[in-house]
Amino acid sequence: MGSSEPELGLDPNASTPNDELPRSLGSGEESATSPVHEEPVQDGSGILPRDQQQKTPTYDYAYEKSMSHAEAKLFYQHHQQASKSGENPGLISPVLASRSMTDPSEDRTTGAEARPWGSSSVHESEWYTGSHSGADGTPQISSAQVAADYAARNHAVSLSVAYAQDPYASAAESLQETGLGIGMSQGVNGTAPGGDAVTSELKAIYRKIKGLLDRRSKYMELSLQRSGDDPRDQPEWVVYPPPPEPAWDDGKEYKPGSVGGPADLTGKRRKMGEDIGEDFDLEELMPVPGESSYTYRLDRNSVYQVYESDEAADKQEPTVHIPTLREFYMDLDAVVDVSTDGPAKSFAFKRLSYLEGKFQLYTLLNEYQEIADSKKVPHRDFYNVRKVDTHVHHSACMNQKHLLRFIKSKMRKSPDEVVLFRDGKHLTLREVFESINLTAYDLSIDTLDMHAHTDSFHRFDKFNLKYNPVGESRLREIFLKTDNYIKGRYLAEITKEVISDLESSKYQMVEWRISIYGRSIQEWDKLAAWVVDNKLFSPNVRWLIQVPRLYDVYKSSGMMENFEQVITNVFQPLFEVTKDPSSHPKLHVFLQRVVGFDSVDDESKTERRFYRKYPIPREWDTKQNPPYSYWIYFMFANIASLNNWRKRRGFNTFVLRPHCGEAGDPDHLAVGFLGCHSISHGILLRKVPLLQYLYYLDQIGIAMSPLSNNALFLTYDKNPCASFFKRGLNVSLSTDDPLQFAFTKEPLIEEYSVAAQIYKFSAVDMCELAKHSVDQSGFEIALKRRWLGSDCSLPGVAGNNVAKSNVPDIREAFRHETLMAELSLIERYSEGPGVEERGALAPGLLHTAKQASVKPTSPESVQPASFKLPGYLRGSDLEAHMSGSNADVQVVSDIPFATVLSTQNIASPRIAAGELCSSPSSTSLLGADVTGPGNLPEQKIFPGIVHESVRRESLLSRSSLESHGH
């Protein structure tokens, strides 16, 4: 390091004030205050000799490649203005490499004693308010500006700040001012090109992002799709049939009656994996609630509206205002406009790259600590943490070998049972197989031909044909349909076998998606009767309703006149049973196990817009299928109206979780962002960085199925699942169609194992994915608390129970802190208040493996303004700095760094303005106020960039010191 000091004009052996600046930075001694005797010598070009860069093979290559045309133009205009105003361009110094700066973390010997970095022999305020004054009237230069300049240039200083900041400094200071900035480009000389212009552009982008987040928040609040809106998320919600009693409770063997939860309810009991449905008795749920005084009507826009009375209905005064189709498309256009904006896309791409790089750095620093934390957890590992298959179609829930065995057993045990009525006559199972020239002995996996690995790539039509065993639709109707001649009995039997396997594994849950086509208004009653009569109830199973987008097929076959009939057939029975559950008692019981709705079909179909303005469904009578956005709007609008009524009645509500972003137009993802709780697939997010960033900020769930995508649309090595996970998106793994893609008895474990092999996921990574799947699922909060811990609804470390999830607290702390830091930037740059009013984040504290386990026991004990926990700092880095100022801080040695926010009771990752505030006692290591005296512009939070005015003043100061030394 000594060889670099002469390059700065700092002689390490000299006693002149040349070495006082590094010593004051490195050991906290008094800064030099000697007057400047002469101006630095400049050559004819006006550039200081020490500022002349040496030509190298990589001369300014990175900066020149990263500069866009707009930035180059801004830099040129700023340079021209500076030249016209008489400013010396030589004062803009290129960024110095870190090797040219004395490492301030080294102990500098002064006298007989060496001080660590950050210690000070004088009071902090004396150093931060120190100044340099020249004898010839040179303006005073604050030493805090010099310190800020060194911090921006020198990576070692940044690391020391990252490892040893004030535990109650704001996260914006702890992250952004240590060189982990927002990813904006630098100018050629390392300065912010047109600092004010860049900041205004940045604020414009953040205002757009905040506006889009607010739009989504409005839609989620209206439709009651937020966390905690569903009455099932209340502790008093009763789960029936009750789940099995836990084997252990807080590390102790469970005794019936000791917990007092739903598992302690009296009733029929059975052993898990056996006698499926025998603990369910419809009579125990009778009588159902009575009729409501509210009423409903289908308005002219084909949206069911709820009214308090008939008089209110006559006056068109609904209980809740649902956005019209025009308002929805206006909001959708706003999302699409921002997502296609060039600067916004570039900004989002850099933010996402920063997030991914930050996770890689975190992994390098904390990999072994995470392994050690996992090993400390008794009993728990990846195989016995709860995992939910959040996206699996019920008609393909079994693997191909299972279906083959079931068909053979039926051929052997009941070949003479009548199973089909076709072409005016009844057919037995034997006659059906004779008609296709097959016997039970002939059947094999190859004969069934239901795997979709080779010939279905970009052929969704062939994939749909794979649902037909042996290519015969009649076998699909017999074995894989709920509404057939035998009333779906075969499918119910094989479903019970799959449920038995799930319950035997204990730790795997599913949310099966089953179809309501919208062809008939009786479909709901038939489906509910199939589930209730066959007693398909299990603590491991919940249901979603998928609505295929097949209006064009129904219209072509003459089944319906217009699109409004599909809406009526899908939603009218739901409003009827909400008004009077006794009108459809089995449907009322079944809906208690339904968590949401899905919209399915081939997304790759082209959507030609034949209308300049889309007609209302009552007037949509052409054979053309409505576009994806049209389908999603009418599902959202009717679900929103239905949810508000059901919540008033104390019934469970539904969420919208469609297939989205698997193929086709990326604008589908904008629709999903605006009106959907979460989505399935989402692989097209890799093409739209702004939407991907929005999905990250709002932590929208994405149920990804890489094996399914590998067979249909995107090969496994190109799947963005691993990249999304590293960046912090809320992704989970799901199987989609085990019948077509899986080879083993446990398809979900197969999905995890392939991902772990290909993407090199660690055990902690897979446990985090499993935890995401539970969070995304629609299981009752009582079950989630049993699976993840009693505080699972809290964010960050406060909601993590490593004994349940096997996710180390340090990982949860990193994820939560990073998300809060991103949200803090949005609040900071979208509102535009003064510097002193900008709250970057709630008070934070340094977080390490040992300190991560300390968290509040209940949300009531968390007080964001005054909450304090013992913090841990590295070694003696801040021992002198913190002595006497923070009694709550304990110093330990060399523990990997991660910063976590103080835990707060925040129901959603969206942080409203005013919730983010920094502690008034926060103190930056490099200065109490980066704005500095004299109202100089604040230091921007770009990596390696200091505002030009600050840099210019600090260069004056340093050059004065160097010339004084010579």
N, C-alpha and C positions, 0 to 999 in steps of 0.2 A: 504493500500500500504506500510505502514511502516514496517510491518512484513516481507516483502520480501527483504528489504534492507540489513539486516544482512546476508542473504544468499549470497549476493554479496560482503560481507565484507565492506559495506558502512554504517557507523554509522550516522544516521540522526542528532544526537545531538553533534557529534564531531566537533571540529574546525580545525581538521587536514585536509590535502588535500584529505582525503577520499571522502568528499562530494563535492569536487570542480568539479569533472567530471560530475555528474548529474546536478549540478547547472549550469555549463557552457553549457550543452545541454539544460537544461530547461529554463534558464534565460539569457543565453548569457554572463555570466561573464568569466573572464580570466581562462584559463585552468591551471591546476597545472603543475609546472615545477620543482618540488622538485626532487632531485636525488634519485635513487634507492639504498637503503643501504644494502639489502640482497636479495638473491635469494629465491623464494618461496619454501617452504618445500614440498617435494614429497615423496610418499610412495615407497615401493619396486617395484611396477609395473610401476613407472614413470608417474603416473597420479596424477594431483593435487587433493587434497581432495575435493575441491569444484566442480570438474568436474566429480566426481563419481556419476553416476545416481542411484537413489533408485529403487529397484525392485518393480514394480507395476503390477497389472493384465494386463495393456495395455502397457507394456514395449516395446518401439520401434516397436509396432505392425504395425502401419500405414506405417512406412518407410520400414520395411522388406517386407510387402505385395506389396508395389509399386515398389520395386527394381526388375528390370529384370535381367536375367542371364548376359547379356552383361554389365550392369552397375555394377553388383557385381564383375565381372571379372576386369573391369577397376579400381574399388575402391581397390581391392586386389592388383593389380599390382602397383598402386600408393603407397599403404601402404608399400609394399615390397621395392620399390625404396627409400621411405623416411627412412625406417629402415636401409637400406644398406648405405645410405649417412650420417647416424649419426643424422638425425633429430629426435627430441623428439616427439613421437606420442601423448604424453600427451598434446601437445599444440593445438591439434585439439579438440576444445570444442564442446560438444553437443549443439544443439539448446536449448536456455533457453526459458521457457514458458514466455508469456508476463506478467504473474503475478509476476515474479521474477525481474522485472525491474521497477524502480520508474517511475511512470507516468509523463513524461515530460510536459504533457499538464497542470498539476496542477501548480498553482501559488506557487513559492518558495519564502518565505519571506527572504529577505536579508536586514538587518538593519530595517528600518521603512517602507519599500516600497516593494510591490510585483510586479514582472514583468510578463507579459504574455509570453507564449511559443513563442520563436522566437525573442524576444526582445534582445537587446545587449547593454551592457554598454561600449563596446569598438568597434573599427572599425571592420567590418566583415573580412577584410583581415588579421588582427592580429589574429583572432581566427582560420581562416582556415589555416593559415600558421604556427600556433603554433606548438611546438615540445616538446618532453620529452627527456632529455639527462641524462644518468646515469653517476655517478662519476667513475665507473669502465670501461668506454668506451662502454657502451651499445649504439647500433645505435640509432640515432634519430628516433622517431616515430611521424608521422604526426597526429595531432588531427583530421584531416579530415577523416583519416582511422578509428579512433575510432568512429567518428560520423557515418560513413558509416556502421560500424559494429552494432552500436545500432539501426540504421534505419532498417537494414535487420532483426534484431531480434525482434524488438518491434513494435507491430501493432499500438500502439498509435502514434508513430512517423510517421508511414506510413499514418495514417489518417490525421495527421496534415499537412503532405506534400500534400496529395490529396486535402485538403480543402484550403490550403494556399500557393500554389506555386507561383512563379513568373509568371505573366500572359503571358509572352513571352518565357517561358521555353518550350523546345521541348516536344512533346507529348510522346516521348519515355521515357523521364525523368518523366513526370507527371504520366504516366500509369505504365510503366514497373518497374521503380525503387521504386515504392510504394508498391511493393508486388503483383502487378497484372501482373505477368510475363508470360512467354510463356508456362508454364505448364510442364516443364521437371521435371523428378524425382530427388529426393535428395538422397544422400548417407545416411548411418546409422547415422552418426554424424551431419547431416544437412549440410555438405559441398558438393560442386559440385564434384562428383566422377570423378577424372581425368579431371579437368576443361578444359584443352586444347583439350583433346580428345572429350569431349562432344561438345565443341564449333565447332570443325571441322566437327563432324557429323551433327550438326545443320546447319552449312553453306552448307553442301552437300545437305541436305533436301531442304533448301531454294533455292539453285541454281536450283534444279530439279523443284520446284514449279514455280520459275520465268521463267524457260525454257518452261514449259507448257503454262503459261500465254502468253508468247511471241508467241508461236505457234498459239494459238487461235487468238491473235491479228492479226497475219499475214493473217489468213483465213478470219477474219471479214473485214479487210481492203481490201483484194482482192475482196470479194464478195459484198462490199458496204452495209453491214448489220449493221454498226455502227450508233449510234445516230447522226443525222445531215447529213448523206450521201444521204438520200432520198430527192429529190427536194420538196416533200410535207412538209419537215421540214423547208422550207424557208417561211418567212412571206408573200412573194408576191404570193404564190400559191393560186389560186382561187378555192374555194369550190363551186361546182354547183350540185344540187340546193343549194342556199345559206341557211345557218342555220337560225333558227328563231331569231328575235331580242331579246337581253337580257332584262329581266324585270328591272334589276338594274345594274348600272354601278358605281363601287367604292362607294357603299352605297347610291347612288342617283338614283332617278327614271330615267330610260333610255328614251331619246328622239331620235327618228329616225334622223340619220345624225350626231349625236354628237360624235360617236366613229370613224367612217370612216373605219371600218373593212369590212370583206366580208358580214356581215349581212346587210350592208347598200347598197348593190348592188340593182339596180333596177331589177325588174322582177316579175314573178307571185308570189303571196303570198297566203298562205292558213293557216287555223288554225290547230295547231298540233293535231294529232289524228283523223283528218277528211280529206277526199278526198286524200287519200294516192296516191302520184305520180302525182297529177294534176299540181304541180309546175315544172314538168320536161317536157321539149320540146326538142326532138332530133335536130330539125332544128336550135335551138340556138347554138348548138355545131358545126355546119357546117360552112365552110368547115374544114375538118381535116387537119393536117399538111401534107406536101408533102413527096415525096419519098427521101430516104437518098442515098448518093453516096457510102456508105459503103455496103459491101456484107458479106455473111456468108456461111459457108459450114460445113457439118458434117465430122469430121476427122475420122481416122481409129479407134480411141478409143471411138467412139460414143459420142463425146462432140462437140456441135456446137461452132465453132470458128468464131470470127468476124474479118474482114480484111478491111483495108482502101480502097483497090481497088482489081480488079481481078488479077493484076500483083502481089500484095502482097499475094493473096491467092495461086497463082501458086508457089510462093517462100516459102510458109508455114511460113509467118510472121504475126501472129495474133496481134491484138492490145493489148492483155493482155495474160500473160502466166498463164494457168490453171494448177495446180498440176496434175500430172498423177496419175493413180490408184495406181501405185507402191509407189509414193511419199506420197500419202494419207495414205496408209497402214503402211508405215514406221513411219509417225507421229502418227498414231493411236496406233501402237505398243509401241511407247514411252510413250503415255499417260497411256496405260494399264499397262506397266511395273512399272511405278512409283506408280500407284494406288494400285498395289498388293504388293508393297515393304513393308516389316514388319515395320521397323523404321518409314517410312513415314506415314503409317496408324496409328501407335501409336501416332505420333506427331499430326496428323490432328485430331484424336479423342480428344486429350487433349485440343487442341486449340478450338474445337467446344464446349467442355464441359465448358471451361473458358468463351466463349462468352455467352452461355446460363446462366451460373451463374452470369455473369456481368449484364445481362438484368434483372434477378430476383432482384439483389441488387438495380439496378436503379429503378425498379418498387416500391420496398419498400420505397425508399427515396423520390420518386417524384410522387407517385400515387395521393395524394391530390392536389399537385400543378398542375398536368395535368387536374384534374377535374375542378379546379378553372379557369385555362386558357380556357377550353372549354366553361365554363359558361359565360365567358366574350364575346364570339363571338356571335354577334346578328344574328338571323335568322337561322344559320347553325347548323345542327345536322346530325346524321348518315343517316337519311332518305332522306335528300336533299343534300348530297354530290354525285358527279358523280361516278357511278360504271359501269365498263365495264365487260360483260361476255366474257372473253377472250378465252373460249373454249366451244363451243356449236355447235352441228351438226344441220344443217338446217332442215333435214327431221324429226328431233325429237324436234323441237324448241317449239312446243305447248305442253300443258299438256294434259293428257288423256281425261279429261272432255271436253276440248275445241274441240278435234278431234271428240268425240262422238256427241256433239251438231251439229257440222258441217255436219257429215255424215247423221244424222237424218234430218237436214234441207234440204239437197239435195234429200234425199229419198222422202220428203214431197213435195218439190217445183218442181223438175224436174226428176221424175222417168222414163220418156220415152226418156231421152236423151241418144244417143249412146255414150258409153264411152270406149268401148273395142273391139278390133278385135282379135279373138282367134279361132284357129281350123277352119279357113276358113270362119267364119261368124262374123257379127257385133252383139254386145250385148248391150242392154240398161241397165241402172242402176237397173231397176226392175228385169230384167232377170238375172243379175249377182247375186242379193240377193236370187232370187228363186232357183238358182243353188246350193246355200249353205244352203237352207232351213231356211232362216231368213227373218224377216220383221223388219221394223224400230222400232216397238214396242218391239221386242225381244232384241234389242241391249241395253247393259248396260256396265258399267266399267268391270264387271266380264266377260261378254261375249267377249269384245274386248281382254282381257287377254294380255295387253301390259306392265304391270308393271313387273319389274325384281328384286323383292326384296327377293324372297324365293328360287327359284329353279335354279338360274343362277350362284351361287358361284363357281368360277373356271370352269365354263362351258360357254365359249365364243360362242360356237356353238348354245347353247340355247338362249343366249342373242341376237344373230343376228336374230333368228326366232321371237323374240319379236317385231321386226319391222313390222310383218305381222298382220294386224288387223284380229281378229277371226282366226288367224293361216292361213289365205288365202293370198297367194302371189298376187293374182289378185286384191285384195283390196289395197294392197300396191302400185301396179302399177298405179291404178286409182287415189288414193288420195295423194301419197307421192313421186311421180316421176315427173321430169320435162320433160322427153322425153317419151311421150306416145301418144295414139290416139288423145286425146284432147289437146295435146301440153302443158301439165302441167297446165291447167287453174285452176283446183281445188286447186292444191298446191299453185298457185299464189294468189288465193282468201283467203285461210286460212293464207298465209304469210302476206297479207295486214291487216288481223284482228290482228295478233300478233304485227305487226308494229304499229297499232293504239293503242294497249294497251301500248306499250313501249313509244310512244310519249305522251300519256296521263299521264304516270308516270313521264315523263320529265327527270328524273335523272338516268335512266337505259339505257345502250347502249349494243349492241351485236356485235360480230364478227362471223357471221355464216359461217360454213364450209360446202361447197357444193362440190360434187364429179366430178372429171374428171377421167374416168377409164383408158383411154389410149387404148381403143378397136378400136376407129375410129378417123380419123383425122378431122372429121366434128363435134366432140363433142363440141369444143370450140364455134363454130358459133351457134350451137343450144342453148347452155347455155346462151350466150350473148343475143341472140334474145329473149329468155324467160324472162330475166331480163329487157331488154330495152322495149320490146313490152308491157309487163305488168306494166311498170313504177314502179319497185320495188326499188325506191330511197327514202332514208330518212336520215336526219342528225343523227339518232340514230343507223344506220346500216352500217357496212362494211363487206367485204367478204374475206374468205380464201378458197383456192382451195385444197381439200384433194385428194390425189392419193392413192387409195387402192393398197396394194401389192398383186395382184392377178394374176401374170404372170402364175403361175402353172395351174390355172383354165383355162385361155385363151389357153394355150398350149395344155392342155388335150382335150379341145373341138375343137381343130384344127383351132382356130381363128387367130393364128399367128405362125410364124416359129421360131423366136428368140427374145431375150430380146430387141434388138435394135429397134424393131418395137414399143414397148411401149414408148421408149424415143422419137422416131420420132412423134408419135401421140400426145404426151403430149407437146413437146416443139417446133416443127416446126411451128405451127400456131402463136406462140408468136413471133418468129423471123420474120415471114412474116409481121405481123402487125406492128412490130417495124420498119422494113425497109420501108414499105409503108402502113400507116394507112388507106388509101382509099381502100385497098384490103379487109379489114374487118372493116368497120366503126363502127358497133355495138360492136364488140369485143374491139376496141380501146376505146370506151366510157366506156364499162363495166370494163376494166382493171384499169381505174382510181379509181374505188371503191374497187379493190382487193389489199390487204395488204401483202399477203404472201402465202406460200404453206405448206401443211401438208402431212405427210405420215402415213397411218392408216392401221391397221390390228391387228390380235391377236398376241401380242408380246410373248405370252407364247409358241408358236410353237417352237419346237426344230429346231436348225439350224445345220444339219450335214454337215461337210465339206468334200465333195467328191473330191475336187480339192486341190492339194498342192499349186498351183498358179491359182488364179481365171482367167478364160478366159475373153476376151473382150466381150461386149454384142452381137456383130455380130456373135460370135462363141458360145454364150450361147444358145444352142438349145435343151437342155434336158428338161424333165418335172419337174425338181427340181426348186423350187423358189429360187432366189438369196437371200443371207442373208441380214439382216437389214442394215449392214454397206455398202453393195454394192448398195442398193437402195439409201441410203442417199448420197453417194458420187456422183452418177450421177445426182441426183437432185441438189446438191450443185454446181457441176461443170457447169451445164448448166444455173443455175440461176446466177452464178457469171459472166459468159460470157454475158448473157442477160442484167444484171443490168448495166454493164459498157457501153453497147451500148445505153440503154435507158436513162441513165444519160447524156450521150453526147447529146442526142436529147432533153433533158429537160422533158422526161417522168418520171413518178413515177417508183420507183424500188420495189423489193419484198424481203421479208425475209423468212427464213426457220424455221418453228415452228412446228415440228412433235410431234406425240405421242412418248414418250420416257420414259422408266423406269417405266412403269405400271406393267409389269410382265416380265418373261423370263430372259435373260442374262443381268447382270448388265453392261456388256461391251457396251450395247447400250448407256448408259449415257456418256461413253467416246466419242462415235461418236457425240452425241449431244453437248458435250463440245467443240469439235474441229470445227465443221462446222455449228452449228445452232445458230440463234439469241436467241431463247428461246425454252422451251419445255412444253409439257403438261403431267401432272401426276407427274412423277419423284419420286414416293414413294420408289423406290429401292435405292435412294441415302442414305437411312438409313443404308444400308449394306456396303456402300463404303465411309468411312469417308474422304478419300483424295479427291475424286471427289466432295463430298459435300462441303468441304472446298474451292475447286477451284470455284465451283458455287457461293459460298459466295463472294470470293475475286473479281470475275468479275461481280457480281450482275446479273447473268443470270436469266431471268424471268422463273418462274415455275407456270403454271396455274394448281392449284390442285383442285380436285373434290372429297372430302371425301365421299359424299353420293354415288357417282358412284363406288368408290373403295370398299365401304362397301358392295355393292351388288355383286361385281365381284371378287375382289382379296384380300381385306384386311379389316377386321372389323374396325368400326369407332374408337374404343378405342385404336387401335394399329396404327392408321394413324399418320405419323410423321409431319403432317401439323403444329400443334401447336409448336412442337420442332423446326422446320425449322424457323418459324416466330420469336420465341424468340432468336434464334441464329443470326438473321439478314439477312437470305436469302430473296431474292426478290420474295416472294410468293404472289399469288392472289387466290381468290376463283372463281370457275366457275361451271356451272351446268352440262356440258357434254351432257346429254340426258334428258331433262325435261319430255319427253313423257314416259320414262321408270322409272324415279326416283322421279319426283316431284308430289305433290298433290295440290298445290295452283296455283293461277293465276299469282303470281310473284315468279317464281322458284329461281331467284337469291337472293331475300330477304329470301326465305326459306333456301337456302344454308348458308347464313350469320347467320340466327337465330339459326339453329341447331349447327353450329360451336360455336356461342357465348354461348349456353347452355352447350355443352359438354366440351369445352375447357376453359370455364370461361373467354372469351375475354371481355375486357372492351369496352366502346364506342370508346375510342381513338384507341384501337387495330383494331376495325372494320373499322374506318375511315382510318387508315394507310393501311390496306389491300385494301380498295377501291382506295386509291391513287396509290398503286402499280399497280392495274389493269389498271388505265388510263396510267401510265407510260409504261407498257408493250404493250399496244394496238398500233394499226397502224393508229389511227385517226390523222388527219392533225394537225400540230403544232398550227395553228390558233385556232382550237377548244380546244386543250389542254390548251392553254393560257387563254382562256375564262373560262375553268373549274377549273384550278389550279392556275392561276395568270400569270402575264406577264413574270415572271422570272422562270417559271417552269422547264426550261432546265438546270438551274444552280443546283449544288449539295448542299446538306445541308440546313442550315437556309436561305441562300441567295435565294434559289429557292422555299422556302415554303411561302405560303400565307395562314395563319390560317383562315382568313375570307372565303376562298374558299374551303380548304381541311379539315378544322376542326381538323387538326393534330397540336398539340402545338409545338412551336418552340423548346422547350426543348427536345421533343422526336426526332425531326429531328436532332438536334445538337448531341444528344447521338449516334444515328445511324451513322451519318457521321463521327464523331470523332472516333468511334470504328473501322470503316472500314479503315479510313486513318491510324490509328495506326497499323493495321495488314499489310497494304501495306508498311508502313515505315519499319517494321521489315524485309520484303522481300528485300527491297532496301538495308537495312543495312547489312544483312548477306549474300546476294547473290553477291554483288559487291566486298566486302572485302577490302575497302580502310582503311587508317589509322583512328585513333580515331578522330582526329581533322577534318578529311574530311567527317565523317559520318554525314549526315543530317537525323536525325530521322524523322522529319516532318517539314512542314511549320510552321512559327510562330503561336503559339496557344494562346488562352486566356481563362481564366476561364469563365464558362458559367452558368448562372442561369436563373430563370424564368423571372426576370425583364430585364436582359441584353439580353435575347434571341431575344427580339423584335427589337433590334437595328441591322440593316443589310444594306448593300449598296443598292442603288436604281437601279443601273445598273452595268453590268459586267465591263464596262470601268472604273468604279470608284474603282475597286478592284486592289490593288497593293500588291502582296504577300510579297514583301520584306519590305514594309514600311507601310502596312495597319494597322491602330490602331483604336480600338474602346474602349470606356470606359469599363473596366473590373470590376468585383465585387468579393471581397474576404470576407471570413467569419469574422464577428465581428472585434476584434482587434488582430486576430492571427498574422497578418503580418504588423500591423500598424507601429511599429517601424522599422521593416525590410524594408518596402517599402517607408518610409518617405523620401522625398527628392530625390528619385531615379526614380519614375514614377508618373509624374503629371497626367497621364491619368487614373489612377486607383482610383476608388471610393470604399470606404469601407461601406458595409451595414451589417446587422446582420442576422446570422443564416438562410441562404437560402440553400436549398438542392443543392448538388454538381453535376455538370456534366461539362465536358470539351468539348469545341468545337474548331475546327480549324478556323483559319481566313479564311473567304470565298474566294474561288478562282474560276476563270472561267475555270473549268475543264470539258470537254465534256464527259469524261468517267471516271469510277472509277479506271481504270488502271493508275498508276502514273509512268511515265518514269523516268529513272535514271537522277538525276540532278535536278528534279523538287522539290524534298524534301530537304529542307534545314532548319536548325534551325537558330534562330536569334542569331547574334553575341553577343547580349546583354543578352542572356539567362543566368540565374544564378540559380543553384539549391539551395534549402534551406539548404541542408546539406553540400554543398561544391561547389566551382566553377568548380572543375574538379574531377570527380570520379576516374580518373587515379591516381591522387595524385602525389606529388613530388617523385623524385627518380625513375621515370619510372616504378613504380609498376604496375602490370597488372590491367586493368580496372575491375570494378565491373560488374559481369555478371547480366543479367536481369532475372535470375531465381527467382521465389518467395522464399524468405527466404534464398537465397544462396549468399554468398560473396566468392570471389576467396580466395583459401586457404592461399596464401601469404599475402593478406590483413588481413585476419582473424588472422593469426599467429602473425603478427606484432601488431595488436590491442590487442590481448590477452596478449602479452608481456607488452604492455603499461598498461593495466588494472591491471594485476597481480602486476606490479611494484607499481602502486598507492595503491593497497590494502595492500601490504606488508609494504609500507611506513607508511600506516595508523596504522598498528599493531605495 
